[in-house]
């Protein structure tokens, strides 16, 4: 990227796990960076900076800032090219970028906005104006994040939806293969769900699905990913969890659901069948193969009499274990 600039990356955030939004400045001028850091100190933000475009892009992908302040006039690759690269990356395409420039020509502004800039501030900039523009960009980013999250939540159960599951499955399978961390995937299906709908009405069926969602949210850890996979089927992705531990969690789900009394049909219990595929060590199984393995065990649970947990370890695919 930028040639002739320092490759040192400065991160001034006291705690990068903070919930405060992060402002990332990409500028080869130490004076400008210090000025931005001092002037934005009174804002409720964390601050990080990079003195070259390459480091800036790497930092943006890793830290996911709420807004990027990007200088146009940098040696080597200019800010316009860096902006283009930021907007081509799925990790940073939605991050607002405010261009900082000593140039005020209409052509430069048009180029910046055409490439996806959220704003354009001319140097020497008025600090009060810059603060307002940064706040506006952060509000835009926060609203987008909220909308994006809501778009991935199932409206009936409050769990993550299928699209979120598909994305997280790819991420967690990749992490599992790379770091040899345990991973388990459970597929859960409500037994004889059509009978509930046919006998007691669709509102009763909806109440069952919502109840399963509520139960999963209460039992699973924050790091787990409970999703509504589709219809009466659910998926539970459990990072850093061995197949045996996943089976214990799912057995709790099975037992607790069996004991629920449903207001619309108190005389009729609802049960669930669960199939689990897991690995305590690194495997090279593709994401779709994880679903196939878990589905295979779910089918075994159904054909074995329903209301049970069936799990296998991917390292020993012939092993079949049942609970319930």
TIVEXDREN-529077 format. One record per residue (C-alpha): x, y, z; residue number from 1. Coordinates in nm, 2 decimals, always signed. Layout:
N
REC xx yy zz i
REC X Y Z NUM
...
REM end
This chain:
324
REC xx yy zz i
REC +0.00 +0.00 +0.00 1
REC +0.15 +0.34 +0.10 2
REC +0.52 +0.34 +0.03 3
REC +0.76 +0.56 +0.23 4
REC +0.55 +0.56 +0.54 5
REC +0.60 +0.40 +0.87 6
REC +0.44 +0.06 +0.92 7
REC +0.40 +0.11 +1.29 8
REC +0.04 +0.09 +1.41 9
REC -0.07 +0.28 +1.71 10
REC -0.36 +0.17 +1.92 11
REC -0.45 +0.42 +2.19 12
REC -0.76 +0.24 +2.32 13
REC -0.73 +0.15 +2.68 14
REC -0.96 -0.14 +2.63 15
REC -1.04 -0.26 +2.28 16
REC -1.32 -0.48 +2.42 17
REC -1.50 -0.17 +2.53 18
REC -1.85 -0.11 +2.41 19
REC -1.76 +0.24 +2.32 20
REC -1.74 +0.30 +1.94 21
REC -1.40 +0.30 +1.79 22
REC -1.27 +0.58 +1.56 23
REC -0.98 +0.47 +1.33 24
REC -0.76 +0.74 +1.18 25
REC -0.55 +0.65 +0.87 26
REC -0.31 +0.94 +0.82 27
REC +0.06 +0.95 +0.75 28
REC +0.10 +1.28 +0.94 29
REC +0.18 +1.23 +1.32 30
REC +0.07 +1.59 +1.39 31
REC -0.28 +1.53 +1.24 32
REC -0.32 +1.21 +1.43 33
REC -0.22 +1.37 +1.76 34
REC -0.46 +1.66 +1.69 35
REC -0.75 +1.41 +1.61 36
REC -0.67 +1.21 +1.92 37
REC -0.67 +1.52 +2.15 38
REC -0.98 +1.68 +2.00 39
REC -1.18 +1.36 +2.00 40
REC -1.08 +1.28 +2.36 41
REC -1.40 +1.44 +2.50 42
REC -1.61 +1.22 +2.28 43
REC -1.73 +0.88 +2.41 44
REC -1.51 +0.69 +2.17 45
REC -1.20 +0.48 +2.16 46
REC -0.92 +0.59 +1.93 47
REC -0.68 +0.40 +1.71 48
REC -0.46 +0.51 +1.42 49
REC -0.24 +0.38 +1.14 50
REC +0.02 +0.57 +0.95 51
REC -0.01 +0.38 +0.62 52
REC -0.30 +0.25 +0.41 53
REC -0.20 -0.12 +0.44 54
REC -0.19 -0.11 +0.82 55
REC -0.51 +0.09 +0.82 56
REC -0.70 -0.16 +0.61 57
REC -0.57 -0.45 +0.83 58
REC -0.66 -0.27 +1.14 59
REC -1.01 -0.19 +1.01 60
REC -1.08 -0.55 +0.93 61
REC -0.96 -0.67 +1.27 62
REC -1.11 -0.40 +1.50 63
REC -1.43 -0.32 +1.30 64
REC -1.43 +0.05 +1.38 65
REC -1.76 +0.25 +1.39 66
REC -1.60 +0.52 +1.17 67
REC -1.28 +0.57 +0.97 68
REC -1.11 +0.91 +0.92 69
REC -0.90 +0.86 +0.60 70
REC -0.65 +1.11 +0.46 71
REC -0.65 +1.14 +0.08 72
REC -0.29 +1.27 +0.03 73
REC -0.07 +0.99 +0.14 74
REC +0.25 +0.87 -0.03 75
REC +0.22 +0.57 -0.26 76
REC -0.14 +0.46 -0.29 77
REC -0.36 +0.75 -0.22 78
REC -0.67 +0.77 +0.00 79
REC -0.91 +0.72 -0.29 80
REC -0.76 +0.38 -0.37 81
REC -0.77 +0.28 +0.00 82
REC -1.13 +0.38 +0.01 83
REC -1.21 +0.17 -0.29 84
REC -1.04 -0.13 -0.12 85
REC -1.23 -0.07 +0.21 86
REC -1.56 -0.07 +0.02 87
REC -1.47 -0.39 -0.17 88
REC -1.41 -0.58 +0.15 89
REC -1.71 -0.75 +0.32 90
REC -1.55 -0.67 +0.65 91
REC -1.55 -0.29 +0.60 92
REC -1.80 -0.22 +0.33 93
REC -2.06 -0.08 +0.57 94
REC -1.81 +0.12 +0.78 95
REC -1.86 +0.49 +0.73 96
REC -1.55 +0.66 +0.60 97
REC -1.49 +1.04 +0.64 98
REC -1.23 +1.17 +0.40 99
REC -0.98 +1.43 +0.52 100
REC -0.82 +1.64 +0.26 101
REC -0.65 +1.97 +0.19 102
REC -0.81 +1.97 -0.15 103
REC -1.15 +2.12 -0.18 104
REC -1.22 +2.08 -0.55 105
REC -1.57 +1.95 -0.66 106
REC -1.40 +1.68 -0.86 107
REC -1.23 +1.53 -0.55 108
REC -1.55 +1.54 -0.35 109
REC -1.75 +1.38 -0.63 110
REC -1.48 +1.10 -0.66 111
REC -1.49 +1.04 -0.28 112
REC -1.87 +1.01 -0.27 113
REC -1.88 +0.79 -0.58 114
REC -1.64 +0.55 -0.41 115
REC -1.86 +0.53 -0.11 116
REC -1.74 +0.79 +0.14 117
REC -1.99 +0.90 +0.40 118
REC -1.85 +1.25 +0.44 119
REC -1.57 +1.48 +0.32 120
REC -1.39 +1.73 +0.55 121
REC -1.14 +1.99 +0.42 122
REC -0.82 +2.07 +0.61 123
REC -0.76 +2.27 +0.82 124
REC -1.09 +2.14 +0.96 125
REC -1.30 +2.30 +1.22 126
REC -1.29 +2.07 +1.53 127
REC -1.65 +2.13 +1.64 128
REC -1.77 +2.05 +1.28 129
REC -1.55 +1.74 +1.27 130
REC -1.69 +1.62 +1.60 131
REC -2.05 +1.66 +1.48 132
REC -1.97 +1.47 +1.16 133
REC -1.81 +1.19 +1.35 134
REC -2.11 +1.16 +1.58 135
REC -2.34 +1.15 +1.28 136
REC -2.14 +0.88 +1.11 137
REC -2.14 +0.67 +1.43 138
REC -2.51 +0.71 +1.47 139
REC -2.55 +0.59 +1.11 140
REC -2.32 +0.29 +1.17 141
REC -2.51 +0.20 +1.50 142
REC -2.85 +0.21 +1.33 143
REC -2.72 -0.01 +1.05 144
REC -2.58 -0.26 +1.30 145
REC -2.92 -0.27 +1.48 146
REC -3.11 -0.33 +1.16 147
REC -2.86 -0.59 +1.04 148
REC -2.89 -0.78 +1.36 149
REC -3.27 -0.76 +1.36 150
REC -3.27 -0.90 +1.00 151
REC -3.09 -1.21 +1.13 152
REC -3.34 -1.28 +1.42 153
REC -3.64 -1.50 +1.38 154
REC -3.95 -1.31 +1.47 155
REC -4.14 -1.59 +1.63 156
REC -3.88 -1.75 +1.85 157
REC -3.63 -1.47 +1.91 158
REC -3.35 -1.70 +1.80 159
REC -3.10 -1.63 +1.52 160
REC -3.24 -1.72 +1.18 161
REC -3.11 -1.95 +0.91 162
REC -2.90 -1.69 +0.73 163
REC -2.72 -1.61 +1.05 164
REC -2.67 -1.98 +1.12 165
REC -2.52 -2.04 +0.78 166
REC -2.27 -1.76 +0.83 167
REC -2.17 -1.86 +1.18 168
REC -2.13 -2.22 +1.08 169
REC -1.87 -2.14 +0.82 170
REC -1.69 -1.92 +1.07 171
REC -1.69 -2.17 +1.35 172
REC -1.59 -2.47 +1.13 173
REC -1.30 -2.26 +1.00 174
REC -1.19 -2.17 +1.36 175
REC -1.23 -2.53 +1.47 176
REC -1.00 -2.65 +1.18 177
REC -0.75 -2.38 +1.23 178
REC -0.71 -2.39 +1.61 179
REC -0.81 -2.75 +1.68 180
REC -1.08 -2.63 +1.92 181
REC -1.37 -2.86 +2.00 182
REC -1.70 -2.80 +1.81 183
REC -2.05 -2.95 +1.82 184
REC -2.36 -2.90 +1.61 185
REC -2.70 -3.01 +1.72 186
REC -3.01 -3.03 +1.50 187
REC -3.33 -3.04 +1.69 188
REC -3.68 -3.13 +1.56 189
REC -4.01 -3.10 +1.75 190
REC -4.18 -3.45 +1.75 191
REC -4.52 -3.48 +1.58 192
REC -4.54 -3.11 +1.54 193
REC -4.81 -3.14 +1.26 194
REC -5.03 -3.32 +1.52 195
REC -5.01 -3.01 +1.75 196
REC -5.11 -2.78 +1.46 197
REC -5.39 -3.01 +1.34 198
REC -5.53 -3.09 +1.68 199
REC -5.50 -2.76 +1.87 200
REC -5.45 -2.50 +1.60 201
REC -5.17 -2.30 +1.46 202
REC -5.15 -2.06 +1.76 203
REC -5.07 -2.36 +1.97 204
REC -4.80 -2.46 +1.73 205
REC -4.66 -2.11 +1.74 206
REC -4.66 -2.12 +2.12 207
REC -4.46 -2.45 +2.11 208
REC -4.20 -2.30 +1.87 209
REC -4.17 -1.99 +2.09 210
REC -4.14 -2.21 +2.40 211
REC -3.86 -2.41 +2.25 212
REC -3.68 -2.08 +2.16 213
REC -3.72 -1.95 +2.51 214
REC -3.59 -2.28 +2.66 215
REC -3.28 -2.27 +2.44 216
REC -3.20 -1.92 +2.53 217
REC -3.22 -2.00 +2.90 218
REC -3.00 -2.31 +2.88 219
REC -2.73 -2.23 +2.64 220
REC -2.41 -2.03 +2.70 221
REC -2.35 -1.68 +2.56 222
REC -2.10 -1.83 +2.32 223
REC -2.35 -2.08 +2.18 224
REC -2.55 -2.00 +1.87 225
REC -2.92 -2.12 +1.89 226
REC -3.11 -2.08 +1.57 227
REC -3.44 -2.15 +1.41 228
REC -3.33 -2.36 +1.11 229
REC -3.68 -2.38 +0.95 230
REC -4.03 -2.49 +1.04 231
REC -4.02 -2.69 +1.36 232
REC -3.64 -2.76 +1.32 233
REC -3.38 -2.58 +1.53 234
REC -3.00 -2.57 +1.52 235
REC -2.76 -2.53 +1.81 236
REC -2.40 -2.45 +1.73 237
REC -2.17 -2.50 +2.03 238
REC -1.81 -2.37 +1.99 239
REC -1.54 -2.51 +2.23 240
REC -1.77 -2.80 +2.32 241
REC -1.70 -3.17 +2.30 242
REC -1.97 -3.41 +2.16 243
REC -2.02 -3.55 +2.51 244
REC -2.07 -3.21 +2.67 245
REC -2.31 -3.11 +2.38 246
REC -2.51 -3.43 +2.44 247
REC -2.54 -3.34 +2.81 248
REC -2.67 -2.99 +2.72 249
REC -2.92 -3.13 +2.47 250
REC -3.03 -3.39 +2.71 251
REC -3.12 -3.11 +2.95 252
REC -3.32 -2.94 +2.67 253
REC -3.50 -3.27 +2.60 254
REC -3.59 -3.34 +2.96 255
REC -3.71 -2.98 +3.04 256
REC -3.92 -2.96 +2.72 257
REC -4.09 -3.29 +2.81 258
REC -4.19 -3.15 +3.15 259
REC -4.35 -2.83 +3.01 260
REC -4.73 -2.79 +3.05 261
REC -4.88 -2.60 +2.76 262
REC -5.18 -2.38 +2.83 263
REC -5.36 -2.46 +2.51 264
REC -5.32 -2.84 +2.55 265
REC -5.22 -2.92 +2.91 266
REC -5.29 -3.29 +2.86 267
REC -5.05 -3.32 +2.57 268
REC -4.68 -3.31 +2.62 269
REC -4.44 -3.20 +2.35 270
REC -4.11 -3.38 +2.30 271
REC -3.81 -3.32 +2.08 272
REC -3.56 -3.53 +1.89 273
REC -3.19 -3.42 +1.87 274
REC -2.90 -3.53 +1.65 275
REC -2.55 -3.41 +1.73 276
REC -2.22 -3.42 +1.54 277
REC -1.91 -3.31 +1.72 278
REC -1.54 -3.32 +1.74 279
REC -1.30 -3.27 +2.02 280
REC -1.00 -3.24 +1.79 281
REC -0.94 -3.06 +1.46 282
REC -1.12 -3.21 +1.15 283
REC -1.13 -3.09 +0.79 284
REC -1.51 -3.16 +0.74 285
REC -1.68 -2.89 +0.53 286
REC -1.97 -2.69 +0.69 287
REC -2.24 -2.86 +0.49 288
REC -2.10 -3.20 +0.60 289
REC -2.14 -3.10 +0.96 290
REC -2.51 -3.04 +0.90 291
REC -2.54 -3.38 +0.71 292
REC -2.38 -3.56 +1.00 293
REC -2.61 -3.40 +1.26 294
REC -2.91 -3.45 +1.04 295
REC -2.82 -3.82 +1.00 296
REC -2.82 -3.85 +1.38 297
REC -3.15 -3.66 +1.40 298
REC -3.30 -3.91 +1.16 299
REC -3.17 -4.19 +1.38 300
REC -3.33 -4.03 +1.69 301
REC -3.66 -4.01 +1.50 302
REC -3.65 -4.36 +1.37 303
REC -3.54 -4.49 +1.71 304
REC -3.86 -4.38 +1.88 305
REC -3.83 -4.00 +1.90 306
REC -3.78 -3.80 +2.22 307
REC -3.41 -3.89 +2.24 308
REC -3.06 -3.75 +2.17 309
REC -2.83 -3.93 +1.93 310
REC -2.47 -3.81 +1.89 311
REC -2.15 -3.92 +1.71 312
REC -1.80 -3.81 +1.73 313
REC -1.67 -3.71 +1.39 314
REC -1.33 -3.86 +1.47 315
REC -1.50 -4.19 +1.52 316
REC -1.79 -4.18 +1.27 317
REC -1.91 -4.54 +1.34 318
REC -1.97 -4.47 +1.71 319
REC -2.34 -4.42 +1.78 320
REC -2.45 -4.29 +2.12 321
REC -2.81 -4.24 +2.25 322
REC -2.96 -4.07 +2.54 323
REC -3.32 -4.04 +2.66 324
REM end
